[in-house]
């Protein structure tokens, strides 16, 4: 995907970017992910995944 390469180029320049995506190829290309998961009780649990 051309868009992924553009985002990776931006990351290499030291810029911080945020992407909200359900596209697995895009998520796999990101070096770190803030994962937000909603519980049944209505609360959210967050975790940072660094690859």
mmCIF entry with sequence, helices, sheets and N, C-alpha, C, O atoms, coordinates in Angstrom:
data_MODEL
# 
_entry.id   MODEL 
# 
_entity.id                         1 
_entity.type                       polymer 
_entity.pdbx_number_of_molecules   1 
# 
_entity_poly.entity_id                      1 
_entity_poly.type                           'polypeptide(L)' 
_entity_poly.nstd_linkage                   no 
_entity_poly.nstd_monomer                   no 
_entity_poly.pdbx_seq_one_letter_code       
;(UNK)(UNK)(UNK)(UNK)(UNK)(UNK)(UNK)(UNK)(UNK)(UNK)(UNK)(UNK)(UNK)(UNK)(UNK)(UNK)
(UNK)(UNK)(UNK)(UNK)(UNK)(UNK)(UNK)(UNK)(UNK)(UNK)(UNK)(UNK)(UNK)(UNK)(UNK)(UNK)
(UNK)(UNK)(UNK)(UNK)(UNK)(UNK)(UNK)(UNK)(UNK)(UNK)(UNK)(UNK)(UNK)(UNK)(UNK)(UNK)
(UNK)(UNK)(UNK)
;
_entity_poly.pdbx_seq_one_letter_code_can   XXXXXXXXXXXXXXXXXXXXXXXXXXXXXXXXXXXXXXXXXXXXXXXXXXX 
_entity_poly.pdbx_strand_id                 A 
# 
loop_
_entity_poly_seq.entity_id 
_entity_poly_seq.num 
_entity_poly_seq.mon_id 
_entity_poly_seq.hetero 
1 1  UNK n 
1 2  UNK n 
1 3  UNK n 
1 4  UNK n 
1 5  UNK n 
1 6  UNK n 
1 7  UNK n 
1 8  UNK n 
1 9  UNK n 
1 10 UNK n 
1 11 UNK n 
1 12 UNK n 
1 13 UNK n 
1 14 UNK n 
1 15 UNK n 
1 16 UNK n 
1 17 UNK n 
1 18 UNK n 
1 19 UNK n 
1 20 UNK n 
1 21 UNK n 
1 22 UNK n 
1 23 UNK n 
1 24 UNK n 
1 25 UNK n 
1 26 UNK n 
1 27 UNK n 
1 28 UNK n 
1 29 UNK n 
1 30 UNK n 
1 31 UNK n 
1 32 UNK n 
1 33 UNK n 
1 34 UNK n 
1 35 UNK n 
1 36 UNK n 
1 37 UNK n 
1 38 UNK n 
1 39 UNK n 
1 40 UNK n 
1 41 UNK n 
1 42 UNK n 
1 43 UNK n 
1 44 UNK n 
1 45 UNK n 
1 46 UNK n 
1 47 UNK n 
1 48 UNK n 
1 49 UNK n 
1 50 UNK n 
1 51 UNK n 
# 
_struct_asym.id          A 
_struct_asym.entity_id   1 
# 
loop_
_struct_conf.conf_type_id 
_struct_conf.id 
_struct_conf.pdbx_PDB_helix_id 
_struct_conf.beg_label_comp_id 
_struct_conf.beg_label_asym_id 
_struct_conf.beg_label_seq_id 
_struct_conf.pdbx_beg_PDB_ins_code 
_struct_conf.end_label_comp_id 
_struct_conf.end_label_asym_id 
_struct_conf.end_label_seq_id 
_struct_conf.pdbx_end_PDB_ins_code 
_struct_conf.beg_auth_comp_id 
_struct_conf.beg_auth_asym_id 
_struct_conf.beg_auth_seq_id 
_struct_conf.end_auth_comp_id 
_struct_conf.end_auth_asym_id 
_struct_conf.end_auth_seq_id 
_struct_conf.pdbx_PDB_helix_class 
_struct_conf.details 
_struct_conf.pdbx_PDB_helix_length 
HELX_P HELX_P1 AA1 UNK A 2  ? UNK A 12 ? UNK A 2  UNK A 12 1 ? 11 
HELX_P HELX_P2 AA2 UNK A 24 ? UNK A 29 ? UNK A 24 UNK A 29 1 ? 6  
# 
_struct_conf_type.id          HELX_P 
_struct_conf_type.criteria    ? 
_struct_conf_type.reference   ? 
# 
_struct_sheet.id               AA1 
_struct_sheet.type             ? 
_struct_sheet.number_strands   2 
_struct_sheet.details          ? 
# 
_struct_sheet_order.sheet_id     AA1 
_struct_sheet_order.range_id_1   1 
_struct_sheet_order.range_id_2   2 
_struct_sheet_order.offset       ? 
_struct_sheet_order.sense        anti-parallel 
# 
loop_
_struct_sheet_range.sheet_id 
_struct_sheet_range.id 
_struct_sheet_range.beg_label_comp_id 
_struct_sheet_range.beg_label_asym_id 
_struct_sheet_range.beg_label_seq_id 
_struct_sheet_range.pdbx_beg_PDB_ins_code 
_struct_sheet_range.end_label_comp_id 
_struct_sheet_range.end_label_asym_id 
_struct_sheet_range.end_label_seq_id 
_struct_sheet_range.pdbx_end_PDB_ins_code 
_struct_sheet_range.beg_auth_comp_id 
_struct_sheet_range.beg_auth_asym_id 
_struct_sheet_range.beg_auth_seq_id 
_struct_sheet_range.end_auth_comp_id 
_struct_sheet_range.end_auth_asym_id 
_struct_sheet_range.end_auth_seq_id 
AA1 1 UNK A 32 ? UNK A 38 ? UNK A 32 UNK A 38 
AA1 2 UNK A 44 ? UNK A 50 ? UNK A 44 UNK A 50 
# 
loop_
_atom_site.group_PDB 
_atom_site.id 
_atom_site.type_symbol 
_atom_site.label_atom_id 
_atom_site.label_alt_id 
_atom_site.label_comp_id 
_atom_site.label_asym_id 
_atom_site.label_entity_id 
_atom_site.label_seq_id 
_atom_site.pdbx_PDB_ins_code 
_atom_site.Cartn_x 
_atom_site.Cartn_y 
_atom_site.Cartn_z 
_atom_site.occupancy 
_atom_site.B_iso_or_equiv 
_atom_site.pdbx_formal_charge 
_atom_site.auth_seq_id 
_atom_site.auth_comp_id 
_atom_site.auth_asym_id 
_atom_site.auth_atom_id 
_atom_site.pdbx_PDB_model_num 
ATOM 1   N N  . UNK A 1 1  ? 0.831   -1.179 0.000  1.00 0.00 ? 1  UNK A N  1 
ATOM 2   C CA . UNK A 1 1  ? 0.000   0.000  0.000  1.00 0.00 ? 1  UNK A CA 1 
ATOM 3   C C  . UNK A 1 1  ? 0.879   1.246  0.000  1.00 0.00 ? 1  UNK A C  1 
ATOM 4   O O  . UNK A 1 1  ? 1.779   1.384  0.828  1.00 0.00 ? 1  UNK A O  1 
ATOM 5   N N  . UNK A 1 2  ? 0.615   2.127  -0.912 1.00 0.00 ? 2  UNK A N  1 
ATOM 6   C CA . UNK A 1 2  ? 1.384   3.365  -1.035 1.00 0.00 ? 2  UNK A CA 1 
ATOM 7   C C  . UNK A 1 2  ? 1.239   4.233  0.211  1.00 0.00 ? 2  UNK A C  1 
ATOM 8   O O  . UNK A 1 2  ? 2.198   4.874  0.640  1.00 0.00 ? 2  UNK A O  1 
ATOM 9   N N  . UNK A 1 3  ? 0.032   4.251  0.793  1.00 0.00 ? 3  UNK A N  1 
ATOM 10  C CA . UNK A 1 3  ? -0.223  5.083  1.960  1.00 0.00 ? 3  UNK A CA 1 
ATOM 11  C C  . UNK A 1 3  ? 0.639   4.674  3.147  1.00 0.00 ? 3  UNK A C  1 
ATOM 12  O O  . UNK A 1 3  ? 1.094   5.532  3.904  1.00 0.00 ? 3  UNK A O  1 
ATOM 13  N N  . UNK A 1 4  ? 0.869   3.379  3.319  1.00 0.00 ? 4  UNK A N  1 
ATOM 14  C CA . UNK A 1 4  ? 1.706   2.897  4.413  1.00 0.00 ? 4  UNK A CA 1 
ATOM 15  C C  . UNK A 1 4  ? 3.123   3.425  4.255  1.00 0.00 ? 4  UNK A C  1 
ATOM 16  O O  . UNK A 1 4  ? 3.737   3.851  5.234  1.00 0.00 ? 4  UNK A O  1 
ATOM 17  N N  . UNK A 1 5  ? 3.650   3.404  3.037  1.00 0.00 ? 5  UNK A N  1 
ATOM 18  C CA . UNK A 1 5  ? 5.006   3.906  2.805  1.00 0.00 ? 5  UNK A CA 1 
ATOM 19  C C  . UNK A 1 5  ? 5.114   5.392  3.127  1.00 0.00 ? 5  UNK A C  1 
ATOM 20  O O  . UNK A 1 5  ? 6.137   5.837  3.649  1.00 0.00 ? 5  UNK A O  1 
ATOM 21  N N  . UNK A 1 6  ? 4.081   6.161  2.824  1.00 0.00 ? 6  UNK A N  1 
ATOM 22  C CA . UNK A 1 6  ? 4.080   7.589  3.147  1.00 0.00 ? 6  UNK A CA 1 
ATOM 23  C C  . UNK A 1 6  ? 4.122   7.784  4.666  1.00 0.00 ? 6  UNK A C  1 
ATOM 24  O O  . UNK A 1 6  ? 4.872   8.623  5.165  1.00 0.00 ? 6  UNK A O  1 
ATOM 25  N N  . UNK A 1 7  ? 3.323   7.013  5.393  1.00 0.00 ? 7  UNK A N  1 
ATOM 26  C CA . UNK A 1 7  ? 3.329   7.129  6.852  1.00 0.00 ? 7  UNK A CA 1 
ATOM 27  C C  . UNK A 1 7  ? 4.670   6.713  7.442  1.00 0.00 ? 7  UNK A C  1 
ATOM 28  O O  . UNK A 1 7  ? 5.149   7.341  8.386  1.00 0.00 ? 7  UNK A O  1 
ATOM 29  N N  . UNK A 1 8  ? 5.277   5.672  6.903  1.00 0.00 ? 8  UNK A N  1 
ATOM 30  C CA . UNK A 1 8  ? 6.581   5.223  7.392  1.00 0.00 ? 8  UNK A CA 1 
ATOM 31  C C  . UNK A 1 8  ? 7.644   6.289  7.119  1.00 0.00 ? 8  UNK A C  1 
ATOM 32  O O  . UNK A 1 8  ? 8.516   6.517  7.958  1.00 0.00 ? 8  UNK A O  1 
ATOM 33  N N  . UNK A 1 9  ? 7.582   6.935  5.972  1.00 0.00 ? 9  UNK A N  1 
ATOM 34  C CA . UNK A 1 9  ? 8.515   8.024  5.671  1.00 0.00 ? 9  UNK A CA 1 
ATOM 35  C C  . UNK A 1 9  ? 8.356   9.171  6.662  1.00 0.00 ? 9  UNK A C  1 
ATOM 36  O O  . UNK A 1 9  ? 9.350   9.763  7.081  1.00 0.00 ? 9  UNK A O  1 
ATOM 37  N N  . UNK A 1 10 ? 7.124   9.492  7.041  1.00 0.00 ? 10 UNK A N  1 
ATOM 38  C CA . UNK A 1 10 ? 6.903   10.531 8.042  1.00 0.00 ? 10 UNK A CA 1 
ATOM 39  C C  . UNK A 1 10 ? 7.484   10.137 9.396  1.00 0.00 ? 10 UNK A C  1 
ATOM 40  O O  . UNK A 1 10 ? 8.071   10.971 10.085 1.00 0.00 ? 10 UNK A O  1 
ATOM 41  N N  . UNK A 1 11 ? 7.327   8.885  9.776  1.00 0.00 ? 11 UNK A N  1 
ATOM 42  C CA . UNK A 1 11 ? 7.897   8.406  11.038 1.00 0.00 ? 11 UNK A CA 1 
ATOM 43  C C  . UNK A 1 11 ? 9.414   8.523  11.047 1.00 0.00 ? 11 UNK A C  1 
ATOM 44  O O  . UNK A 1 11 ? 10.004  8.856  12.076 1.00 0.00 ? 11 UNK A O  1 
ATOM 45  N N  . UNK A 1 12 ? 10.049  8.254  9.916  1.00 0.00 ? 12 UNK A N  1 
ATOM 46  C CA . UNK A 1 12 ? 11.508  8.315  9.823  1.00 0.00 ? 12 UNK A CA 1 
ATOM 47  C C  . UNK A 1 12 ? 12.038  9.730  10.000 1.00 0.00 ? 12 UNK A C  1 
ATOM 48  O O  . UNK A 1 12 ? 13.201  9.909  10.365 1.00 0.00 ? 12 UNK A O  1 
ATOM 49  N N  . UNK A 1 13 ? 11.206  10.740 9.749  1.00 0.00 ? 13 UNK A N  1 
ATOM 50  C CA . UNK A 1 13 ? 11.644  12.123 9.922  1.00 0.00 ? 13 UNK A CA 1 
ATOM 51  C C  . UNK A 1 13 ? 11.523  12.570 11.373 1.00 0.00 ? 13 UNK A C  1 
ATOM 52  O O  . UNK A 1 13 ? 11.857  13.708 11.702 1.00 0.00 ? 13 UNK A O  1 
ATOM 53  N N  . UNK A 1 14 ? 11.051  11.689 12.236 1.00 0.00 ? 14 UNK A N  1 
ATOM 54  C CA . UNK A 1 14 ? 10.923  12.015 13.644 1.00 0.00 ? 14 UNK A CA 1 
ATOM 55  C C  . UNK A 1 14 ? 9.567   12.580 14.012 1.00 0.00 ? 14 UNK A C  1 
ATOM 56  O O  . UNK A 1 14 ? 9.345   12.958 15.163 1.00 0.00 ? 14 UNK A O  1 
ATOM 57  N N  . UNK A 1 15 ? 8.675   12.642 13.073 1.00 0.00 ? 15 UNK A N  1 
ATOM 58  C CA . UNK A 1 15 ? 7.335   13.153 13.363 1.00 0.00 ? 15 UNK A CA 1 
ATOM 59  C C  . UNK A 1 15 ? 6.499   12.091 14.055 1.00 0.00 ? 15 UNK A C  1 
ATOM 60  O O  . UNK A 1 15 ? 6.657   10.894 13.816 1.00 0.00 ? 15 UNK A O  1 
ATOM 61  N N  . UNK A 1 16 ? 5.614   12.556 14.913 1.00 0.00 ? 16 UNK A N  1 
ATOM 62  C CA . UNK A 1 16 ? 4.700   11.641 15.569 1.00 0.00 ? 16 UNK A CA 1 
ATOM 63  C C  . UNK A 1 16 ? 3.382   11.678 14.796 1.00 0.00 ? 16 UNK A C  1 
ATOM 64  O O  . UNK A 1 16 ? 2.851   12.748 14.498 1.00 0.00 ? 16 UNK A O  1 
ATOM 65  N N  . UNK A 1 17 ? 2.876   10.515 14.486 1.00 0.00 ? 17 UNK A N  1 
ATOM 66  C CA . UNK A 1 17 ? 1.607   10.446 13.763 1.00 0.00 ? 17 UNK A CA 1 
ATOM 67  C C  . UNK A 1 17 ? 0.656   9.537  14.522 1.00 0.00 ? 17 UNK A C  1 
ATOM 68  O O  . UNK A 1 17 ? 1.080   8.657  15.272 1.00 0.00 ? 17 UNK A O  1 
ATOM 69  N N  . UNK A 1 18 ? -0.611  9.757  14.321 1.00 0.00 ? 18 UNK A N  1 
ATOM 70  C CA . UNK A 1 18 ? -1.636  8.905  14.906 1.00 0.00 ? 18 UNK A CA 1 
ATOM 71  C C  . UNK A 1 18 ? -2.541  8.394  13.805 1.00 0.00 ? 18 UNK A C  1 
ATOM 72  O O  . UNK A 1 18 ? -2.934  9.148  12.916 1.00 0.00 ? 18 UNK A O  1 
ATOM 73  N N  . UNK A 1 19 ? -2.868  7.129  13.863 1.00 0.00 ? 19 UNK A N  1 
ATOM 74  C CA . UNK A 1 19 ? -3.724  6.522  12.845 1.00 0.00 ? 19 UNK A CA 1 
ATOM 75  C C  . UNK A 1 19 ? -4.782  5.699  13.565 1.00 0.00 ? 19 UNK A C  1 
ATOM 76  O O  . UNK A 1 19 ? -4.465  4.890  14.437 1.00 0.00 ? 19 UNK A O  1 
ATOM 77  N N  . UNK A 1 20 ? -6.024  5.909  13.199 1.00 0.00 ? 20 UNK A N  1 
ATOM 78  C CA . UNK A 1 20 ? -7.103  5.066  13.701 1.00 0.00 ? 20 UNK A CA 1 
ATOM 79  C C  . UNK A 1 20 ? -7.477  4.144  12.553 1.00 0.00 ? 20 UNK A C  1 
ATOM 80  O O  . UNK A 1 20 ? -7.938  4.600  11.506 1.00 0.00 ? 20 UNK A O  1 
ATOM 81  N N  . UNK A 1 21 ? -7.275  2.829  12.753 1.00 0.00 ? 21 UNK A N  1 
ATOM 82  C CA . UNK A 1 21 ? -7.470  1.917  11.634 1.00 0.00 ? 21 UNK A CA 1 
ATOM 83  C C  . UNK A 1 21 ? -7.894  0.533  12.102 1.00 0.00 ? 21 UNK A C  1 
ATOM 84  O O  . UNK A 1 21 ? -7.534  0.083  13.190 1.00 0.00 ? 21 UNK A O  1 
ATOM 85  N N  . UNK A 1 22 ? -8.659  -0.120 11.261 1.00 0.00 ? 22 UNK A N  1 
ATOM 86  C CA . UNK A 1 22 ? -8.991  -1.530 11.448 1.00 0.00 ? 22 UNK A CA 1 
ATOM 87  C C  . UNK A 1 22 ? -8.338  -2.348 10.337 1.00 0.00 ? 22 UNK A C  1 
ATOM 88  O O  . UNK A 1 22 ? -8.598  -3.545 10.212 1.00 0.00 ? 22 UNK A O  1 
ATOM 89  N N  . UNK A 1 23 ? -7.490  -1.705 9.528  1.00 0.00 ? 23 UNK A N  1 
ATOM 90  C CA . UNK A 1 23 ? -6.808  -2.375 8.422  1.00 0.00 ? 23 UNK A CA 1 
ATOM 91  C C  . UNK A 1 23 ? -5.578  -3.077 8.979  1.00 0.00 ? 23 UNK A C  1 
ATOM 92  O O  . UNK A 1 23 ? -4.654  -2.423 9.463  1.00 0.00 ? 23 UNK A O  1 
ATOM 93  N N  . UNK A 1 24 ? -5.561  -4.406 8.915  1.00 0.00 ? 24 UNK A N  1 
ATOM 94  C CA . UNK A 1 24 ? -4.481  -5.171 9.540  1.00 0.00 ? 24 UNK A CA 1 
ATOM 95  C C  . UNK A 1 24 ? -3.114  -4.882 8.934  1.00 0.00 ? 24 UNK A C  1 
ATOM 96  O O  . UNK A 1 24 ? -2.118  -4.911 9.658  1.00 0.00 ? 24 UNK A O  1 
ATOM 97  N N  . UNK A 1 25 ? -3.027  -4.603 7.631  1.00 0.00 ? 25 UNK A N  1 
ATOM 98  C CA . UNK A 1 25 ? -1.729  -4.291 7.018  1.00 0.00 ? 25 UNK A CA 1 
ATOM 99  C C  . UNK A 1 25 ? -1.169  -2.986 7.580  1.00 0.00 ? 25 UNK A C  1 
ATOM 100 O O  . UNK A 1 25 ? 0.037   -2.861 7.789  1.00 0.00 ? 25 UNK A O  1 
ATOM 101 N N  . UNK A 1 26 ? -2.035  -2.035 7.817  1.00 0.00 ? 26 UNK A N  1 
ATOM 102 C CA . UNK A 1 26 ? -1.599  -0.755 8.360  1.00 0.00 ? 26 UNK A CA 1 
ATOM 103 C C  . UNK A 1 26 ? -1.152  -0.923 9.806  1.00 0.00 ? 26 UNK A C  1 
ATOM 104 O O  . UNK A 1 26 ? -0.117  -0.387 10.201 1.00 0.00 ? 26 UNK A O  1 
ATOM 105 N N  . UNK A 1 27 ? -1.920  -1.657 10.594 1.00 0.00 ? 27 UNK A N  1 
ATOM 106 C CA . UNK A 1 27 ? -1.534  -1.888 11.987 1.00 0.00 ? 27 UNK A CA 1 
ATOM 107 C C  . UNK A 1 27 ? -0.219  -2.654 12.073 1.00 0.00 ? 27 UNK A C  1 
ATOM 108 O O  . UNK A 1 27 ? 0.587   -2.385 12.963 1.00 0.00 ? 27 UNK A O  1 
ATOM 109 N N  . UNK A 1 28 ? 0.012   -3.586 11.181 1.00 0.00 ? 28 UNK A N  1 
ATOM 110 C CA . UNK A 1 28 ? 1.243   -4.379 11.208 1.00 0.00 ? 28 UNK A CA 1 
ATOM 111 C C  . UNK A 1 28 ? 2.464   -3.528 10.862 1.00 0.00 ? 28 UNK A C  1 
ATOM 112 O O  . UNK A 1 28 ? 3.572   -3.848 11.293 1.00 0.00 ? 28 UNK A O  1 
ATOM 113 N N  . UNK A 1 29 ? 2.286   -2.464 10.102 1.00 0.00 ? 29 UNK A N  1 
ATOM 114 C CA . UNK A 1 29 ? 3.412   -1.631 9.684  1.00 0.00 ? 29 UNK A CA 1 
ATOM 115 C C  . UNK A 1 29 ? 3.823   -0.602 10.728 1.00 0.00 ? 29 UNK A C  1 
ATOM 116 O O  . UNK A 1 29 ? 4.914   -0.039 10.635 1.00 0.00 ? 29 UNK A O  1 
ATOM 117 N N  . UNK A 1 30 ? 2.982   -0.344 11.711 1.00 0.00 ? 30 UNK A N  1 
ATOM 118 C CA . UNK A 1 30 ? 3.279   0.674  12.721 1.00 0.00 ? 30 UNK A CA 1 
ATOM 119 C C  . UNK A 1 30 ? 4.197   0.099  13.797 1.00 0.00 ? 30 UNK A C  1 
ATOM 120 O O  . UNK A 1 30 ? 3.995   -1.034 14.235 1.00 0.00 ? 30 UNK A O  1 
ATOM 121 N N  . UNK A 1 31 ? 5.214   0.871  14.235 1.00 0.00 ? 31 UNK A N  1 
ATOM 122 C CA . UNK A 1 31 ? 6.166   0.357  15.234 1.00 0.00 ? 31 UNK A CA 1 
ATOM 123 C C  . UNK A 1 31 ? 5.591   0.271  16.647 1.00 0.00 ? 31 UNK A C  1 
ATOM 124 O O  . UNK A 1 31 ? 6.091   -0.499 17.467 1.00 0.00 ? 31 UNK A O  1 
ATOM 125 N N  . UNK A 1 32 ? 4.553   1.046  16.942 1.00 0.00 ? 32 UNK A N  1 
ATOM 126 C CA . UNK A 1 32 ? 3.906   0.946  18.244 1.00 0.00 ? 32 UNK A CA 1 
ATOM 127 C C  . UNK A 1 32 ? 2.418   1.244  18.082 1.00 0.00 ? 32 UNK A C  1 
ATOM 128 O O  . UNK A 1 32 ? 1.999   1.978  17.187 1.00 0.00 ? 32 UNK A O  1 
ATOM 129 N N  . UNK A 1 33 ? 1.646   0.653  18.972 1.00 0.00 ? 33 UNK A N  1 
ATOM 130 C CA . UNK A 1 33 ? 0.193   0.758  18.862 1.00 0.00 ? 33 UNK A CA 1 
ATOM 131 C C  . UNK A 1 33 ? -0.389  1.068  20.240 1.00 0.00 ? 33 UNK A C  1 
ATOM 132 O O  . UNK A 1 33 ? -0.007  0.453  21.236 1.00 0.00 ? 33 UNK A O  1 
ATOM 133 N N  . UNK A 1 34 ? -1.306  2.018  20.289 1.00 0.00 ? 34 UNK A N  1 
ATOM 134 C CA . UNK A 1 34 ? -2.110  2.242  21.484 1.00 0.00 ? 34 UNK A CA 1 
ATOM 135 C C  . UNK A 1 34 ? -3.406  1.477  21.255 1.00 0.00 ? 34 UNK A C  1 
ATOM 136 O O  . UNK A 1 34 ? -4.220  1.852  20.412 1.00 0.00 ? 34 UNK A O  1 
ATOM 137 N N  . UNK A 1 35 ? -3.584  0.422  22.000 1.00 0.00 ? 35 UNK A N  1 
ATOM 138 C CA . UNK A 1 35 ? -4.755  -0.451 21.833 1.00 0.00 ? 35 UNK A CA 1 
ATOM 139 C C  . UNK A 1 35 ? -5.783  -0.086 22.894 1.00 0.00 ? 35 UNK A C  1 
ATOM 140 O O  . UNK A 1 35 ? -5.469  -0.085 24.084 1.00 0.00 ? 35 UNK A O  1 
ATOM 141 N N  . UNK A 1 36 ? -7.008  0.224  22.476 1.00 0.00 ? 36 UNK A N  1 
ATOM 142 C CA . UNK A 1 36 ? -8.101  0.566  23.385 1.00 0.00 ? 36 UNK A CA 1 
ATOM 143 C C  . UNK A 1 36 ? -9.163  -0.507 23.253 1.00 0.00 ? 36 UNK A C  1 
ATOM 144 O O  . UNK A 1 36 ? -9.630  -0.811 22.155 1.00 0.00 ? 36 UNK A O  1 
ATOM 145 N N  . UNK A 1 37 ? -9.539  -1.078 24.392 1.00 0.00 ? 37 UNK A N  1 
ATOM 146 C CA . UNK A 1 37 ? -10.526 -2.151 24.397 1.00 0.00 ? 37 UNK A CA 1 
ATOM 147 C C  . UNK A 1 37 ? -11.629 -1.802 25.383 1.00 0.00 ? 37 UNK A C  1 
ATOM 148 O O  . UNK A 1 37 ? -11.351 -1.494 26.542 1.00 0.00 ? 37 UNK A O  1 
ATOM 149 N N  . UNK A 1 38 ? -12.871 -1.849 24.938 1.00 0.00 ? 38 UNK A N  1 
ATOM 150 C CA . UNK A 1 38 ? -14.016 -1.537 25.793 1.00 0.00 ? 38 UNK A CA 1 
ATOM 151 C C  . UNK A 1 38 ? -14.450 -2.794 26.537 1.00 0.00 ? 38 UNK A C  1 
ATOM 152 O O  . UNK A 1 38 ? -14.595 -3.866 25.949 1.00 0.00 ? 38 UNK A O  1 
ATOM 153 N N  . UNK A 1 39 ? -14.654 -2.639 27.836 1.00 0.00 ? 39 UNK A N  1 
ATOM 154 C CA . UNK A 1 39 ? -15.123 -3.779 28.632 1.00 0.00 ? 39 UNK A CA 1 
ATOM 155 C C  . UNK A 1 39 ? -16.643 -3.853 28.573 1.00 0.00 ? 39 UNK A C  1 
ATOM 156 O O  . UNK A 1 39 ? -17.304 -2.917 28.124 1.00 0.00 ? 39 UNK A O  1 
ATOM 157 N N  . UNK A 1 40 ? -17.187 -4.973 29.031 1.00 0.00 ? 40 UNK A N  1 
ATOM 158 C CA . UNK A 1 40 ? -18.640 -5.146 29.062 1.00 0.00 ? 40 UNK A CA 1 
ATOM 159 C C  . UNK A 1 40 ? -19.296 -4.162 30.030 1.00 0.00 ? 40 UNK A C  1 
ATOM 160 O O  . UNK A 1 40 ? -20.459 -3.795 29.862 1.00 0.00 ? 40 UNK A O  1 
ATOM 161 N N  . UNK A 1 41 ? -18.541 -3.740 31.039 1.00 0.00 ? 41 UNK A N  1 
ATOM 162 C CA . UNK A 1 41 ? -19.077 -2.815 32.033 1.00 0.00 ? 41 UNK A CA 1 
ATOM 163 C C  . UNK A 1 41 ? -19.096 -1.371 31.537 1.00 0.00 ? 41 UNK A C  1 
ATOM 164 O O  . UNK A 1 41 ? -19.632 -0.495 32.215 1.00 0.00 ? 41 UNK A O  1 
ATOM 165 N N  . UNK A 1 42 ? -18.513 -1.110 30.352 1.00 0.00 ? 42 UNK A N  1 
ATOM 166 C CA . UNK A 1 42 ? -18.510 0.237  29.800 1.00 0.00 ? 42 UNK A CA 1 
ATOM 167 C C  . UNK A 1 42 ? -17.220 0.998  30.001 1.00 0.00 ? 42 UNK A C  1 
ATOM 168 O O  . UNK A 1 42 ? -17.094 2.133  29.542 1.00 0.00 ? 42 UNK A O  1 
ATOM 169 N N  . UNK A 1 43 ? -16.255 0.391  30.683 1.00 0.00 ? 43 UNK A N  1 
ATOM 170 C CA . UNK A 1 43 ? -14.963 1.027  30.887 1.00 0.00 ? 43 UNK A CA 1 
ATOM 171 C C  . UNK A 1 43 ? -14.035 0.683  29.731 1.00 0.00 ? 43 UNK A C  1 
ATOM 172 O O  . UNK A 1 43 ? -14.256 -0.294 29.016 1.00 0.00 ? 43 UNK A O  1 
ATOM 173 N N  . UNK A 1 44 ? -13.001 1.488  29.553 1.00 0.00 ? 44 UNK A N  1 
ATOM 174 C CA . UNK A 1 44 ? -12.003 1.202  28.520 1.00 0.00 ? 44 UNK A CA 1 
ATOM 175 C C  . UNK A 1 44 ? -10.688 0.802  29.168 1.00 0.00 ? 44 UNK A C  1 
ATOM 176 O O  . UNK A 1 44 ? -10.311 1.334  30.212 1.00 0.00 ? 44 UNK A O  1 
ATOM 177 N N  . UNK A 1 45 ? -10.003 -0.128 28.547 1.00 0.00 ? 45 UNK A N  1 
ATOM 178 C CA . UNK A 1 45 ? -8.674  -0.555 28.988 1.00 0.00 ? 45 UNK A CA 1 
ATOM 179 C C  . UNK A 1 45 ? -7.715  -0.224 27.861 1.00 0.00 ? 45 UNK A C  1 
ATOM 180 O O  . UNK A 1 45 ? -7.970  -0.570 26.707 1.00 0.00 ? 45 UNK A O  1 
ATOM 181 N N  . UNK A 1 46 ? -6.615  0.441  28.180 1.00 0.00 ? 46 UNK A N  1 
ATOM 182 C CA . UNK A 1 46 ? -5.637  0.788  27.156 1.00 0.00 ? 46 UNK A CA 1 
ATOM 183 C C  . UNK A 1 46 ? -4.324  0.076  27.416 1.00 0.00 ? 46 UNK A C  1 
ATOM 184 O O  . UNK A 1 46 ? -3.974  -0.204 28.562 1.00 0.00 ? 46 UNK A O  1 
ATOM 185 N N  . UNK A 1 47 ? -3.606  -0.213 26.352 1.00 0.00 ? 47 UNK A N  1 
ATOM 186 C CA . UNK A 1 47 ? -2.265  -0.774 26.458 1.00 0.00 ? 47 UNK A CA 1 
ATOM 187 C C  . UNK A 1 47 ? -1.454  -0.296 25.269 1.00 0.00 ? 47 UNK A C  1 
ATOM 188 O O  . UNK A 1 47 ? -1.989  -0.092 24.180 1.00 0.00 ? 47 UNK A O  1 
ATOM 189 N N  . UNK A 1 48 ? -0.163  -0.118 25.486 1.00 0.00 ? 48 UNK A N  1 
ATOM 190 C CA . UNK A 1 48 ? 0.744   0.289  24.415 1.00 0.00 ? 48 UNK A CA 1 
ATOM 191 C C  . UNK A 1 48 ? 1.551   -0.922 24.008 1.00 0.00 ? 48 UNK A C  1 
ATOM 192 O O  . UNK A 1 48 ? 2.170   -1.576 24.847 1.00 0.00 ? 48 UNK A O  1 
ATOM 193 N N  . UNK A 1 49 ? 1.544   -1.223 22.719 1.00 0.00 ? 49 UNK A N  1 
ATOM 194 C CA . UNK A 1 49 ? 2.278   -2.362 22.188 1.00 0.00 ? 49 UNK A CA 1 
ATOM 195 C C  . UNK A 1 49 ? 3.416   -1.807 21.347 1.00 0.00 ? 49 UNK A C  1 
ATOM 196 O O  . UNK A 1 49 ? 3.186   -1.127 20.347 1.00 0.00 ? 49 UNK A O  1 
ATOM 197 N N  . UNK A 1 50 ? 4.654   -2.103 21.759 1.00 0.00 ? 50 UNK A N  1 
ATOM 198 C CA . UNK A 1 50 ? 5.832   -1.669 21.026 1.00 0.00 ? 50 UNK A CA 1 
ATOM 199 C C  . UNK A 1 50 ? 6.443   -2.887 20.370 1.00 0.00 ? 50 UNK A C  1 
ATOM 200 O O  . UNK A 1 50 ? 6.731   -3.890 21.024 1.00 0.00 ? 50 UNK A O  1 
ATOM 201 N N  . UNK A 1 51 ? 6.638   -2.783 19.061 1.00 0.00 ? 51 UNK A N  1 
ATOM 202 C CA . UNK A 1 51 ? 7.174   -3.929 18.314 1.00 0.00 ? 51 UNK A CA 1 
ATOM 203 C C  . UNK A 1 51 ? 8.678   -3.844 18.225 1.00 0.00 ? 51 UNK A C  1 
ATOM 204 O O  . UNK A 1 51 ? 9.311   -4.719 17.634 1.00 0.00 ? 51 UNK A O  1 
# 
